[in-house]
Amino acid sequence: MSSGSSHIFALIFACIFFGYAMINSLIFYSRARRDREYSSKAMNEFAKSPRYGQTIWISGIIGTVGFAIASWRLVIELWSRR
């Protein structure tokens, strides 16, 4: 694989990875608003902890910023190859 195509592949992977983190944050945030019991004791205790909301917000912000940067770099890279 050439250097240019591996760079594009890495940017696509980064977009998928950060988009997944962003979507997971939204899903877990919506689940936290409903009182659900998790089957895992550790997850249940974490969901009831005061740090749960902060953790979800931080991972959501990281996912959003990472997705924005990776997708913008992907657009620029594809535009320059045109």
N, C-alpha and C positions, 0 to 999 in steps of 0.2 A: 504494500500500500504506500502510495507516495505521501510526502509530508503534507501537501495541501489537502488531500482527501482525508487523511487521518485527523487533521485539524478540524475539518468540517464534521467528521464523525464524532469527534470529542465534543464539539459544540452542540450537536443534536442530542447526544447523550446527556449533556449538562442541562439542556432545555427539558428533557424528559424527567431527569432526576429532580430538578428544582420545581417543576410543575407538579410532580408527585408529592413533594413535601408541602407545597402550597395547598393542594387538594386535601391531603391528609389532615392538615391543620383545621381546615373548614369542617371536615367530617367529625373530628374529635371535639371541636368546639361545640358543634351542634349536639353531639351526644352528651356532652357535659351539662348542657342546659336541661336535658331530660335526666331524671334520676333513674339511671339504669344500674343494675347489678352486673358486674363483670364476673365471668367464671373464674378468672385468675385472682387470687387474693392480693397479690402484689399490685396488679392493675387497679383493682377496686380501691385499695388504700391510696394509691397515687391519684386516682380520679377524685377522691374526696379531700386531698390535701390542698392547702392554700396556694401551693406553687403550681398547681395544674394549669390554671389560667395563664400565668406568666410564661410557662413553658410552651404552651400552645401559641401564644402571641409571638414569642421570640422565634419559634420555628417557622411560623407563618411569614414573619417579616423577612427572615433569611431566605425562605423559599421564593417570596415575591421579588426581592432584590436580585437574587441569583438568576431567576428566570428572566427578569428584565434585561440584565446585563448579557446573559448567554444568548438570548434571542436577538438582541440588538447586534451583537458581534456576529451572529450567524447571518443576519440580513446583510450586514456590511460585507462579510466575506463572500457571500453569494453574489452580491451586487458587483463587487470588484472583479469577479471571474466572468462576468457577462461581457 
